Amino acid sequence: MIFRFLEYASNCEKYGIPFGVYVYSYAENVAEAEAEARWAVNLVKNYDMMQLPIFFDAEDAVLAALSTSELQAVTKAFID
């Protein structure tokens, strides 16, 4: 998937198309969510056309197993 992102992002840059990304999260805790967020920010930091948000996709069965307060903490950690 990362190769597809690099291809698509490069083409967006080439043709002047603004883009965003989403992260399909597997984070089970705050530390993992923070790591995923750092990874996403580092991935897109050099793209000028990265003008849309980084979206947090929280639908995996791992996340479904978290309590409401744990899911809120993981989501907040990624966003922060």
mmCIF file of the N, C-alpha and C atoms, coordinates in Angstrom:
data_MODEL
# 
_entry.id   MODEL 
# 
loop_
_atom_site.group_PDB 
_atom_site.id 
_atom_site.type_symbol 
_atom_site.label_atom_id 
_atom_site.label_alt_id 
_atom_site.label_comp_id 
_atom_site.label_asym_id 
_atom_site.label_entity_id 
_atom_site.label_seq_id 
_atom_site.pdbx_PDB_ins_code 
_atom_site.Cartn_x 
_atom_site.Cartn_y 
_atom_site.Cartn_z 
_atom_site.occupancy 
_atom_site.B_iso_or_equiv 
_atom_site.pdbx_formal_charge 
_atom_site.auth_seq_id 
_atom_site.auth_comp_id 
_atom_site.auth_asym_id 
_atom_site.auth_atom_id 
_atom_site.pdbx_PDB_model_num 
ATOM 1   N N  . MET A 1 1  ? 0.811   -1.195 0.000   1.00 0.00 ? 1  MET A N  1 
ATOM 2   C CA . MET A 1 1  ? 0.000   0.000  0.000   1.00 0.00 ? 1  MET A CA 1 
ATOM 3   C C  . MET A 1 1  ? 0.858   1.264  0.000   1.00 0.00 ? 1  MET A C  1 
ATOM 4   N N  . ILE A 1 2  ? 1.953   1.245  0.678   1.00 0.00 ? 2  ILE A N  1 
ATOM 5   C CA . ILE A 1 2  ? 2.801   2.440  0.734   1.00 0.00 ? 2  ILE A CA 1 
ATOM 6   C C  . ILE A 1 2  ? 3.305   2.816  -0.654  1.00 0.00 ? 2  ILE A C  1 
ATOM 7   N N  . PHE A 1 3  ? 3.556   1.795  -1.472  1.00 0.00 ? 3  PHE A N  1 
ATOM 8   C CA . PHE A 1 3  ? 4.022   2.089  -2.829  1.00 0.00 ? 3  PHE A CA 1 
ATOM 9   C C  . PHE A 1 3  ? 2.938   2.779  -3.638  1.00 0.00 ? 3  PHE A C  1 
ATOM 10  N N  . ARG A 1 4  ? 1.702   2.374  -3.441  1.00 0.00 ? 4  ARG A N  1 
ATOM 11  C CA . ARG A 1 4  ? 0.589   3.024  -4.128  1.00 0.00 ? 4  ARG A CA 1 
ATOM 12  C C  . ARG A 1 4  ? 0.474   4.469  -3.672  1.00 0.00 ? 4  ARG A C  1 
ATOM 13  N N  . PHE A 1 5  ? 0.608   4.694  -2.361  1.00 0.00 ? 5  PHE A N  1 
ATOM 14  C CA . PHE A 1 5  ? 0.549   6.065  -1.869  1.00 0.00 ? 5  PHE A CA 1 
ATOM 15  C C  . PHE A 1 5  ? 1.621   6.917  -2.539  1.00 0.00 ? 5  PHE A C  1 
ATOM 16  N N  . LEU A 1 6  ? 2.843   6.423  -2.576  1.00 0.00 ? 6  LEU A N  1 
ATOM 17  C CA . LEU A 1 6  ? 3.937   7.193  -3.180  1.00 0.00 ? 6  LEU A CA 1 
ATOM 18  C C  . LEU A 1 6  ? 3.653   7.488  -4.646  1.00 0.00 ? 6  LEU A C  1 
ATOM 19  N N  . GLU A 1 7  ? 3.131   6.506  -5.361  1.00 0.00 ? 7  GLU A N  1 
ATOM 20  C CA . GLU A 1 7  ? 2.783   6.703  -6.773  1.00 0.00 ? 7  GLU A CA 1 
ATOM 21  C C  . GLU A 1 7  ? 1.688   7.758  -6.911  1.00 0.00 ? 7  GLU A C  1 
ATOM 22  N N  . TYR A 1 8  ? 0.619   7.598  -6.159  1.00 0.00 ? 8  TYR A N  1 
ATOM 23  C CA . TYR A 1 8  ? -0.514  8.516  -6.276  1.00 0.00 ? 8  TYR A CA 1 
ATOM 24  C C  . TYR A 1 8  ? -0.149  9.920  -5.813  1.00 0.00 ? 8  TYR A C  1 
ATOM 25  N N  . ALA A 1 9  ? 0.561   10.028 -4.712  1.00 0.00 ? 9  ALA A N  1 
ATOM 26  C CA . ALA A 1 9  ? 0.960   11.345 -4.211  1.00 0.00 ? 9  ALA A CA 1 
ATOM 27  C C  . ALA A 1 9  ? 1.885   12.046 -5.200  1.00 0.00 ? 9  ALA A C  1 
ATOM 28  N N  . SER A 1 10 ? 2.798   11.308 -5.783  1.00 0.00 ? 10 SER A N  1 
ATOM 29  C CA . SER A 1 10 ? 3.704   11.889 -6.779  1.00 0.00 ? 10 SER A CA 1 
ATOM 30  C C  . SER A 1 10 ? 2.928   12.384 -7.994  1.00 0.00 ? 10 SER A C  1 
ATOM 31  N N  . ASN A 1 11 ? 1.939   11.616 -8.429  1.00 0.00 ? 11 ASN A N  1 
ATOM 32  C CA . ASN A 1 11 ? 1.121   12.053 -9.558  1.00 0.00 ? 11 ASN A CA 1 
ATOM 33  C C  . ASN A 1 11 ? 0.274   13.269 -9.202  1.00 0.00 ? 11 ASN A C  1 
ATOM 34  N N  . CYS A 1 12 ? -0.234  13.328 -7.993  1.00 0.00 ? 12 CYS A N  1 
ATOM 35  C CA . CYS A 1 12 ? -0.967  14.521 -7.555  1.00 0.00 ? 12 CYS A CA 1 
ATOM 36  C C  . CYS A 1 12 ? -0.049  15.740 -7.590  1.00 0.00 ? 12 CYS A C  1 
ATOM 37  N N  . GLU A 1 13 ? 1.160   15.579 -7.103  1.00 0.00 ? 13 GLU A N  1 
ATOM 38  C CA . GLU A 1 13 ? 2.140   16.670 -7.152  1.00 0.00 ? 13 GLU A CA 1 
ATOM 39  C C  . GLU A 1 13 ? 2.404   17.080 -8.606  1.00 0.00 ? 13 GLU A C  1 
ATOM 40  N N  . LYS A 1 14 ? 2.611   16.106 -9.454  1.00 0.00 ? 14 LYS A N  1 
ATOM 41  C CA . LYS A 1 14 ? 2.932   16.353 -10.862 1.00 0.00 ? 14 LYS A CA 1 
ATOM 42  C C  . LYS A 1 14 ? 1.830   17.151 -11.565 1.00 0.00 ? 14 LYS A C  1 
ATOM 43  N N  . TYR A 1 15 ? 0.571   16.820 -11.272 1.00 0.00 ? 15 TYR A N  1 
ATOM 44  C CA . TYR A 1 15 ? -0.552  17.443 -11.956 1.00 0.00 ? 15 TYR A CA 1 
ATOM 45  C C  . TYR A 1 15 ? -1.250  18.519 -11.134 1.00 0.00 ? 15 TYR A C  1 
ATOM 46  N N  . GLY A 1 16 ? -0.697  18.859 -9.974  1.00 0.00 ? 16 GLY A N  1 
ATOM 47  C CA . GLY A 1 16 ? -1.263  19.937 -9.158  1.00 0.00 ? 16 GLY A CA 1 
ATOM 48  C C  . GLY A 1 16 ? -2.599  19.603 -8.522  1.00 0.00 ? 16 GLY A C  1 
ATOM 49  N N  . ILE A 1 17 ? -2.794  18.356 -8.141  1.00 0.00 ? 17 ILE A N  1 
ATOM 50  C CA . ILE A 1 17 ? -4.059  17.917 -7.561  1.00 0.00 ? 17 ILE A CA 1 
ATOM 51  C C  . ILE A 1 17 ? -3.910  17.832 -6.034  1.00 0.00 ? 17 ILE A C  1 
ATOM 52  N N  . PRO A 1 18 ? -4.690  18.615 -5.292  1.00 0.00 ? 18 PRO A N  1 
ATOM 53  C CA . PRO A 1 18 ? -4.642  18.500 -3.832  1.00 0.00 ? 18 PRO A CA 1 
ATOM 54  C C  . PRO A 1 18 ? -5.103  17.111 -3.393  1.00 0.00 ? 18 PRO A C  1 
ATOM 55  N N  . PHE A 1 19 ? -4.525  16.611 -2.319  1.00 0.00 ? 19 PHE A N  1 
ATOM 56  C CA . PHE A 1 19 ? -4.918  15.285 -1.822  1.00 0.00 ? 19 PHE A CA 1 
ATOM 57  C C  . PHE A 1 19 ? -4.809  15.226 -0.319  1.00 0.00 ? 19 PHE A C  1 
ATOM 58  N N  . GLY A 1 20 ? -5.416  14.203 0.251   1.00 0.00 ? 20 GLY A N  1 
ATOM 59  C CA . GLY A 1 20 ? -5.314  13.877 1.664   1.00 0.00 ? 20 GLY A CA 1 
ATOM 60  C C  . GLY A 1 20 ? -5.047  12.387 1.780   1.00 0.00 ? 20 GLY A C  1 
ATOM 61  N N  . VAL A 1 21 ? -4.939  11.911 2.988   1.00 0.00 ? 21 VAL A N  1 
ATOM 62  C CA . VAL A 1 21 ? -4.701  10.486 3.213   1.00 0.00 ? 21 VAL A CA 1 
ATOM 63  C C  . VAL A 1 21 ? -5.550  10.016 4.388   1.00 0.00 ? 21 VAL A C  1 
ATOM 64  N N  . TYR A 1 22 ? -5.717  8.710  4.472   1.00 0.00 ? 22 TYR A N  1 
ATOM 65  C CA . TYR A 1 22 ? -6.322  8.164  5.673   1.00 0.00 ? 22 TYR A CA 1 
ATOM 66  C C  . TYR A 1 22 ? -5.428  7.050  6.182   1.00 0.00 ? 22 TYR A C  1 
ATOM 67  N N  . VAL A 1 23 ? -5.493  6.865  7.479   1.00 0.00 ? 23 VAL A N  1 
ATOM 68  C CA . VAL A 1 23 ? -4.720  5.814  8.137   1.00 0.00 ? 23 VAL A CA 1 
ATOM 69  C C  . VAL A 1 23 ? -5.705  4.804  8.708   1.00 0.00 ? 23 VAL A C  1 
ATOM 70  N N  . TYR A 1 24 ? -5.613  3.591  8.228   1.00 0.00 ? 24 TYR A N  1 
ATOM 71  C CA . TYR A 1 24 ? -6.413  2.498  8.762   1.00 0.00 ? 24 TYR A CA 1 
ATOM 72  C C  . TYR A 1 24 ? -5.706  2.038  10.031  1.00 0.00 ? 24 TYR A C  1 
ATOM 73  N N  . SER A 1 25 ? -6.233  2.422  11.156  1.00 0.00 ? 25 SER A N  1 
ATOM 74  C CA . SER A 1 25 ? -5.533  2.234  12.423  1.00 0.00 ? 25 SER A CA 1 
ATOM 75  C C  . SER A 1 25 ? -5.681  0.822  12.994  1.00 0.00 ? 25 SER A C  1 
ATOM 76  N N  . TYR A 1 26 ? -4.563  0.353  13.510  1.00 0.00 ? 26 TYR A N  1 
ATOM 77  C CA . TYR A 1 26 ? -4.533  -0.904 14.271  1.00 0.00 ? 26 TYR A CA 1 
ATOM 78  C C  . TYR A 1 26 ? -4.098  -0.635 15.712  1.00 0.00 ? 26 TYR A C  1 
ATOM 79  N N  . ALA A 1 27 ? -4.083  0.630  16.093  1.00 0.00 ? 27 ALA A N  1 
ATOM 80  C CA . ALA A 1 27 ? -3.610  1.007  17.426  1.00 0.00 ? 27 ALA A CA 1 
ATOM 81  C C  . ALA A 1 27 ? -4.510  0.430  18.513  1.00 0.00 ? 27 ALA A C  1 
ATOM 82  N N  . GLU A 1 28 ? -3.879  -0.194 19.476  1.00 0.00 ? 28 GLU A N  1 
ATOM 83  C CA . GLU A 1 28 ? -4.610  -0.752 20.612  1.00 0.00 ? 28 GLU A CA 1 
ATOM 84  C C  . GLU A 1 28 ? -4.467  0.108  21.857  1.00 0.00 ? 28 GLU A C  1 
ATOM 85  N N  . ASN A 1 29 ? -3.617  1.129  21.771  1.00 0.00 ? 29 ASN A N  1 
ATOM 86  C CA . ASN A 1 29 ? -3.406  2.001  22.924  1.00 0.00 ? 29 ASN A CA 1 
ATOM 87  C C  . ASN A 1 29 ? -2.890  3.356  22.447  1.00 0.00 ? 29 ASN A C  1 
ATOM 88  N N  . VAL A 1 30 ? -2.755  4.272  23.377  1.00 0.00 ? 30 VAL A N  1 
ATOM 89  C CA . VAL A 1 30 ? -2.348  5.644  23.071  1.00 0.00 ? 30 VAL A CA 1 
ATOM 90  C C  . VAL A 1 30 ? -0.965  5.694  22.416  1.00 0.00 ? 30 VAL A C  1 
ATOM 91  N N  . ALA A 1 31 ? -0.017  4.946  22.920  1.00 0.00 ? 31 ALA A N  1 
ATOM 92  C CA . ALA A 1 31 ? 1.341   4.962  22.364  1.00 0.00 ? 31 ALA A CA 1 
ATOM 93  C C  . ALA A 1 31 ? 1.348   4.521  20.897  1.00 0.00 ? 31 ALA A C  1 
ATOM 94  N N  . GLU A 1 32 ? 0.581   3.495  20.579  1.00 0.00 ? 32 GLU A N  1 
ATOM 95  C CA . GLU A 1 32 ? 0.520   3.027  19.192  1.00 0.00 ? 32 GLU A CA 1 
ATOM 96  C C  . GLU A 1 32 ? -0.179  4.050  18.297  1.00 0.00 ? 32 GLU A C  1 
ATOM 97  N N  . ALA A 1 33 ? -1.206  4.708  18.801  1.00 0.00 ? 33 ALA A N  1 
ATOM 98  C CA . ALA A 1 33 ? -1.896  5.748  18.025  1.00 0.00 ? 33 ALA A CA 1 
ATOM 99  C C  . ALA A 1 33 ? -0.959  6.919  17.754  1.00 0.00 ? 33 ALA A C  1 
ATOM 100 N N  . GLU A 1 34 ? -0.177  7.310  18.739  1.00 0.00 ? 34 GLU A N  1 
ATOM 101 C CA . GLU A 1 34 ? 0.796   8.392  18.550  1.00 0.00 ? 34 GLU A CA 1 
ATOM 102 C C  . GLU A 1 34 ? 1.845   8.003  17.512  1.00 0.00 ? 34 GLU A C  1 
ATOM 103 N N  . ALA A 1 35 ? 2.282   6.756  17.552  1.00 0.00 ? 35 ALA A N  1 
ATOM 104 C CA . ALA A 1 35 ? 3.270   6.275  16.579  1.00 0.00 ? 35 ALA A CA 1 
ATOM 105 C C  . ALA A 1 35 ? 2.687   6.284  15.170  1.00 0.00 ? 35 ALA A C  1 
ATOM 106 N N  . GLU A 1 36 ? 1.450   5.851  15.016  1.00 0.00 ? 36 GLU A N  1 
ATOM 107 C CA . GLU A 1 36 ? 0.806   5.881  13.709  1.00 0.00 ? 36 GLU A CA 1 
ATOM 108 C C  . GLU A 1 36 ? 0.679   7.310  13.188  1.00 0.00 ? 36 GLU A C  1 
ATOM 109 N N  . ALA A 1 37 ? 0.325   8.225  14.056  1.00 0.00 ? 37 ALA A N  1 
ATOM 110 C CA . ALA A 1 37 ? 0.191   9.631  13.655  1.00 0.00 ? 37 ALA A CA 1 
ATOM 111 C C  . ALA A 1 37 ? 1.539   10.212 13.227  1.00 0.00 ? 37 ALA A C  1 
ATOM 112 N N  . ARG A 1 38 ? 2.592   9.926  13.981  1.00 0.00 ? 38 ARG A N  1 
ATOM 113 C CA . ARG A 1 38 ? 3.935   10.402 13.596  1.00 0.00 ? 38 ARG A CA 1 
ATOM 114 C C  . ARG A 1 38 ? 4.336   9.831  12.241  1.00 0.00 ? 38 ARG A C  1 
ATOM 115 N N  . TRP A 1 39 ? 4.053   8.558  12.017  1.00 0.00 ? 39 TRP A N  1 
ATOM 116 C CA . TRP A 1 39 ? 4.365   7.912  10.744  1.00 0.00 ? 39 TRP A CA 1 
ATOM 117 C C  . TRP A 1 39 ? 3.639   8.625  9.598   1.00 0.00 ? 39 TRP A C  1 
ATOM 118 N N  . ALA A 1 40 ? 2.348   8.902  9.776   1.00 0.00 ? 40 ALA A N  1 
ATOM 119 C CA . ALA A 1 40 ? 1.561   9.551  8.722   1.00 0.00 ? 40 ALA A CA 1 
ATOM 120 C C  . ALA A 1 40 ? 2.074   10.955 8.433   1.00 0.00 ? 40 ALA A C  1 
ATOM 121 N N  . VAL A 1 41 ? 2.375   11.717 9.465   1.00 0.00 ? 41 VAL A N  1 
ATOM 122 C CA . VAL A 1 41 ? 2.882   13.075 9.276   1.00 0.00 ? 41 VAL A CA 1 
ATOM 123 C C  . VAL A 1 41 ? 4.225   13.039 8.562   1.00 0.00 ? 41 VAL A C  1 
ATOM 124 N N  . ASN A 1 42 ? 5.094   12.145 8.954   1.00 0.00 ? 42 ASN A N  1 
ATOM 125 C CA . ASN A 1 42 ? 6.398   12.030 8.279   1.00 0.00 ? 42 ASN A CA 1 
ATOM 126 C C  . ASN A 1 42 ? 6.247   11.602 6.825   1.00 0.00 ? 42 ASN A C  1 
ATOM 127 N N  . LEU A 1 43 ? 5.262   10.778 6.544   1.00 0.00 ? 43 LEU A N  1 
ATOM 128 C CA . LEU A 1 43 ? 5.034   10.294 5.181   1.00 0.00 ? 43 LEU A CA 1 
ATOM 129 C C  . LEU A 1 43 ? 4.655   11.430 4.238   1.00 0.00 ? 43 LEU A C  1 
ATOM 130 N N  . VAL A 1 44 ? 3.876   12.382 4.709   1.00 0.00 ? 44 VAL A N  1 
ATOM 131 C CA . VAL A 1 44 ? 3.329   13.421 3.831   1.00 0.00 ? 44 VAL A CA 1 
ATOM 132 C C  . VAL A 1 44 ? 4.018   14.773 3.950   1.00 0.00 ? 44 VAL A C  1 
ATOM 133 N N  . LYS A 1 45 ? 4.967   14.917 4.825   1.00 0.00 ? 45 LYS A N  1 
ATOM 134 C CA . LYS A 1 45 ? 5.522   16.238 5.122   1.00 0.00 ? 45 LYS A CA 1 
ATOM 135 C C  . LYS A 1 45 ? 6.183   16.934 3.938   1.00 0.00 ? 45 LYS A C  1 
ATOM 136 N N  . ASN A 1 46 ? 6.632   16.214 2.947   1.00 0.00 ? 46 ASN A N  1 
ATOM 137 C CA . ASN A 1 46 ? 7.331   16.838 1.825   1.00 0.00 ? 46 ASN A CA 1 
ATOM 138 C C  . ASN A 1 46 ? 6.466   17.031 0.592   1.00 0.00 ? 46 ASN A C  1 
ATOM 139 N N  . TYR A 1 47 ? 5.178   16.842 0.721   1.00 0.00 ? 47 TYR A N  1 
ATOM 140 C CA . TYR A 1 47 ? 4.272   17.003 -0.419  1.00 0.00 ? 47 TYR A CA 1 
ATOM 141 C C  . TYR A 1 47 ? 3.547   18.346 -0.330  1.00 0.00 ? 47 TYR A C  1 
ATOM 142 N N  . ASP A 1 48 ? 3.772   19.202 -1.301  1.00 0.00 ? 48 ASP A N  1 
ATOM 143 C CA . ASP A 1 48 ? 3.126   20.511 -1.316  1.00 0.00 ? 48 ASP A CA 1 
ATOM 144 C C  . ASP A 1 48 ? 1.626   20.422 -1.553  1.00 0.00 ? 48 ASP A C  1 
ATOM 145 N N  . MET A 1 49 ? 1.192   19.417 -2.316  1.00 0.00 ? 49 MET A N  1 
ATOM 146 C CA . MET A 1 49 ? -0.230  19.292 -2.647  1.00 0.00 ? 49 MET A CA 1 
ATOM 147 C C  . MET A 1 49 ? -1.013  18.552 -1.563  1.00 0.00 ? 49 MET A C  1 
ATOM 148 N N  . MET A 1 50 ? -0.364  18.173 -0.486  1.00 0.00 ? 50 MET A N  1 
ATOM 149 C CA . MET A 1 50 ? -1.046  17.546 0.649   1.00 0.00 ? 50 MET A CA 1 
ATOM 150 C C  . MET A 1 50 ? -1.799  18.653 1.372   1.00 0.00 ? 50 MET A C  1 
ATOM 151 N N  . GLN A 1 51 ? -2.994  18.951 0.879   1.00 0.00 ? 51 GLN A N  1 
ATOM 152 C CA . GLN A 1 51 ? -3.783  20.062 1.397   1.00 0.00 ? 51 GLN A CA 1 
ATOM 153 C C  . GLN A 1 51 ? -5.049  19.614 2.118   1.00 0.00 ? 51 GLN A C  1 
ATOM 154 N N  . LEU A 1 52 ? -5.377  18.350 1.998   1.00 0.00 ? 52 LEU A N  1 
ATOM 155 C CA . LEU A 1 52 ? -6.544  17.810 2.681   1.00 0.00 ? 52 LEU A CA 1 
ATOM 156 C C  . LEU A 1 52 ? -6.076  17.073 3.941   1.00 0.00 ? 52 LEU A C  1 
ATOM 157 N N  . PRO A 1 53 ? -6.987  16.731 4.824   1.00 0.00 ? 53 PRO A N  1 
ATOM 158 C CA . PRO A 1 53 ? -6.600  16.150 6.116   1.00 0.00 ? 53 PRO A CA 1 
ATOM 159 C C  . PRO A 1 53 ? -5.984  14.760 6.035   1.00 0.00 ? 53 PRO A C  1 
ATOM 160 N N  . ILE A 1 54 ? -5.386  14.390 7.151   1.00 0.00 ? 54 ILE A N  1 
ATOM 161 C CA . ILE A 1 54 ? -5.035  13.000 7.423   1.00 0.00 ? 54 ILE A CA 1 
ATOM 162 C C  . ILE A 1 54 ? -6.213  12.455 8.225   1.00 0.00 ? 54 ILE A C  1 
ATOM 163 N N  . PHE A 1 55 ? -6.888  11.464 7.662   1.00 0.00 ? 55 PHE A N  1 
ATOM 164 C CA . PHE A 1 55 ? -8.061  10.899 8.317   1.00 0.00 ? 55 PHE A CA 1 
ATOM 165 C C  . PHE A 1 55 ? -7.678  9.673  9.137   1.00 0.00 ? 55 PHE A C  1 
ATOM 166 N N  . PHE A 1 56 ? -8.350  9.497  10.241  1.00 0.00 ? 56 PHE A N  1 
ATOM 167 C CA . PHE A 1 56 ? -8.137  8.368  11.148  1.00 0.00 ? 56 PHE A CA 1 
ATOM 168 C C  . PHE A 1 56 ? -9.281  7.391  10.960  1.00 0.00 ? 56 PHE A C  1 
ATOM 169 N N  . ASP A 1 57 ? -9.001  6.219  10.432  1.00 0.00 ? 57 ASP A N  1 
ATOM 170 C CA . ASP A 1 57 ? -10.009 5.203  10.160  1.00 0.00 ? 57 ASP A CA 1 
ATOM 171 C C  . ASP A 1 57 ? -10.009 4.200  11.307  1.00 0.00 ? 57 ASP A C  1 
ATOM 172 N N  . ALA A 1 58 ? -11.049 4.231  12.104  1.00 0.00 ? 58 ALA A N  1 
ATOM 173 C CA . ALA A 1 58 ? -11.129 3.401  13.307  1.00 0.00 ? 58 ALA A CA 1 
ATOM 174 C C  . ALA A 1 58 ? -12.266 2.400  13.195  1.00 0.00 ? 58 ALA A C  1 
ATOM 175 N N  . GLU A 1 59 ? -12.088 1.373  12.372  1.00 0.00 ? 59 GLU A N  1 
ATOM 176 C CA . GLU A 1 59 ? -13.171 0.410  12.208  1.00 0.00 ? 59 GLU A CA 1 
ATOM 177 C C  . GLU A 1 59 ? -12.737 -1.034 12.381  1.00 0.00 ? 59 GLU A C  1 
ATOM 178 N N  . ASP A 1 60 ? -11.487 -1.269 12.644  1.00 0.00 ? 60 ASP A N  1 
ATOM 179 C CA . ASP A 1 60 ? -10.975 -2.633 12.747  1.00 0.00 ? 60 ASP A CA 1 
ATOM 180 C C  . ASP A 1 60 ? -11.524 -3.340 13.987  1.00 0.00 ? 60 ASP A C  1 
ATOM 181 N N  . ALA A 1 61 ? -11.538 -4.646 13.934  1.00 0.00 ? 61 ALA A N  1 
ATOM 182 C CA . ALA A 1 61 ? -12.017 -5.448 15.065  1.00 0.00 ? 61 ALA A CA 1 
ATOM 183 C C  . ALA A 1 61 ? -11.194 -5.199 16.324  1.00 0.00 ? 61 ALA A C  1 
ATOM 184 N N  . VAL A 1 62 ? -9.914  -4.873 16.143  1.00 0.00 ? 62 VAL A N  1 
ATOM 185 C CA . VAL A 1 62 ? -9.065  -4.550 17.304  1.00 0.00 ? 62 VAL A CA 1 
ATOM 186 C C  . VAL A 1 62 ? -9.637  -3.350 18.048  1.00 0.00 ? 62 VAL A C  1 
ATOM 187 N N  . LEU A 1 63 ? -9.997  -2.327 17.300  1.00 0.00 ? 63 LEU A N  1 
ATOM 188 C CA . LEU A 1 63 ? -10.551 -1.129 17.926  1.00 0.00 ? 63 LEU A CA 1 
ATOM 189 C C  . LEU A 1 63 ? -11.935 -1.392 18.500  1.00 0.00 ? 63 LEU A C  1 
ATOM 190 N N  . ALA A 1 64 ? -12.692 -2.278 17.889  1.00 0.00 ? 64 ALA A N  1 
ATOM 191 C CA . ALA A 1 64 ? -14.025 -2.601 18.388  1.00 0.00 ? 64 ALA A CA 1 
ATOM 192 C C  . ALA A 1 64 ? -13.963 -3.263 19.760  1.00 0.00 ? 64 ALA A C  1 
ATOM 193 N N  . ALA A 1 65 ? -12.834 -3.880 20.066  1.00 0.00 ? 65 ALA A N  1 
ATOM 194 C CA . ALA A 1 65 ? -12.670 -4.550 21.355  1.00 0.00 ? 65 ALA A CA 1 
ATOM 195 C C  . ALA A 1 65 ? -12.344 -3.573 22.488  1.00 0.00 ? 65 ALA A C  1 
ATOM 196 N N  . LEU A 1 66 ? -12.012 -2.333 22.136  1.00 0.00 ? 66 LEU A N  1 
ATOM 197 C CA . LEU A 1 66 ? -11.678 -1.336 23.155  1.00 0.00 ? 66 LEU A CA 1 
ATOM 198 C C  . LEU A 1 66 ? -12.944 -0.785 23.797  1.00 0.00 ? 66 LEU A C  1 
ATOM 199 N N  . SER A 1 67 ? -12.827 -0.385 25.048  1.00 0.00 ? 67 SER A N  1 
ATOM 200 C CA . SER A 1 67 ? -13.949 0.279  25.706  1.00 0.00 ? 67 SER A CA 1 
ATOM 201 C C  . SER A 1 67 ? -14.125 1.665  25.077  1.00 0.00 ? 67 SER A C  1 
ATOM 202 N N  . THR A 1 68 ? -15.239 2.300  25.355  1.00 0.00 ? 68 THR A N  1 
ATOM 203 C CA . THR A 1 68 ? -15.488 3.635  24.811  1.00 0.00 ? 68 THR A CA 1 
ATOM 204 C C  . THR A 1 68 ? -14.410 4.611  25.242  1.00 0.00 ? 68 THR A C  1 
ATOM 205 N N  . SER A 1 69 ? -14.023 4.578  26.495  1.00 0.00 ? 69 SER A N  1 
ATOM 206 C CA . SER A 1 69 ? -12.995 5.513  26.979  1.00 0.00 ? 69 SER A CA 1 
ATOM 207 C C  . SER A 1 69 ? -11.627 5.212  26.358  1.00 0.00 ? 69 SER A C  1 
ATOM 208 N N  . GLU A 1 70 ? -11.320 3.934  26.154  1.00 0.00 ? 70 GLU A N  1 
ATOM 209 C CA . GLU A 1 70 ? -10.053 3.580  25.502  1.00 0.00 ? 70 GLU A CA 1 
ATOM 210 C C  . GLU A 1 70 ? -10.045 4.039  24.047  1.00 0.00 ? 70 GLU A C  1 
ATOM 211 N N  . LEU A 1 71 ? -11.156 3.829  23.341  1.00 0.00 ? 71 LEU A N  1 
ATOM 212 C CA . LEU A 1 71 ? -11.259 4.260  21.949  1.00 0.00 ? 71 LEU A CA 1 
ATOM 213 C C  . LEU A 1 71 ? -11.158 5.774  21.846  1.00 0.00 ? 71 LEU A C  1 
ATOM 214 N N  . GLN A 1 72 ? -11.777 6.488  22.767  1.00 0.00 ? 72 GLN A N  1 
ATOM 215 C CA . GLN A 1 72 ? -11.677 7.947  22.785  1.00 0.00 ? 72 GLN A CA 1 
ATOM 216 C C  . GLN A 1 72 ? -10.231 8.382  23.002  1.00 0.00 ? 72 GLN A C  1 
ATOM 217 N N  . ALA A 1 73 ? -9.530  7.726  23.912  1.00 0.00 ? 73 ALA A N  1 
ATOM 218 C CA . ALA A 1 73 ? -8.142  8.080  24.202  1.00 0.00 ? 73 ALA A CA 1 
ATOM 219 C C  . ALA A 1 73 ? -7.250  7.804  23.001  1.00 0.00 ? 73 ALA A C  1 
ATOM 220 N N  . VAL A 1 74 ? -7.455  6.678  22.342  1.00 0.00 ? 74 VAL A N  1 
ATOM 221 C CA . VAL A 1 74 ? -6.660  6.321  21.147  1.00 0.00 ? 74 VAL A CA 1 
ATOM 222 C C  . VAL A 1 74 ? -6.923  7.336  20.033  1.00 0.00 ? 74 VAL A C  1 
ATOM 223 N N  . THR A 1 75 ? -8.182  7.642  19.797  1.00 0.00 ? 75 THR A N  1 
ATOM 224 C CA . THR A 1 75 ? -8.541  8.598  18.749  1.00 0.00 ? 75 THR A CA 1 
ATOM 225 C C  . THR A 1 75 ? -7.972  9.976  19.045  1.00 0.00 ? 75 THR A C  1 
ATOM 226 N N  . LYS A 1 76 ? -8.125  10.425 20.271  1.00 0.00 ? 76 LYS A N  1 
ATOM 227 C CA . LYS A 1 76 ? -7.581  11.736 20.662  1.00 0.00 ? 76 LYS A CA 1 
ATOM 228 C C  . LYS A 1 76 ? -6.064  11.780 20.522  1.00 0.00 ? 76 LYS A C  1 
ATOM 229 N N  . ALA A 1 77 ? -5.402  10.716 20.895  1.00 0.00 ? 77 ALA A N  1 
ATOM 230 C CA . ALA A 1 77 ? -3.938  10.665 20.776  1.00 0.00 ? 77 ALA A CA 1 
ATOM 231 C C  . ALA A 1 77 ? -3.520  10.796 19.325  1.00 0.00 ? 77 ALA A C  1 
ATOM 232 N N  . PHE A 1 78 ? -4.212  10.133 18.414  1.00 0.00 ? 78 PHE A N  1 
ATOM 233 C CA . PHE A 1 78 ? -3.870  10.240 16.990  1.00 0.00 ? 78 PHE A CA 1 
ATOM 234 C C  . PHE A 1 78 ? -4.095  11.666 16.508  1.00 0.00 ? 78 PHE A C  1 
ATOM 235 N N  . ILE A 1 79 ? -5.211  12.250 16.853  1.00 0.00 ? 79 ILE A N  1 
ATOM 236 C CA . ILE A 1 79 ? -5.541  13.597 16.382  1.00 0.00 ? 79 ILE A CA 1 
ATOM 237 C C  . ILE A 1 79 ? -4.580  14.636 16.956  1.00 0.00 ? 79 ILE A C  1 
ATOM 238 N N  . ASP A 1 80 ? -4.250  14.484 18.218  1.00 0.00 ? 80 ASP A N  1 
ATOM 239 C CA . ASP A 1 80 ? -3.334  15.450 18.847  1.00 0.00 ? 80 ASP A CA 1 
ATOM 240 C C  . ASP A 1 80 ? -1.956  15.392 18.212  1.00 0.00 ? 80 ASP A C  1 
# 
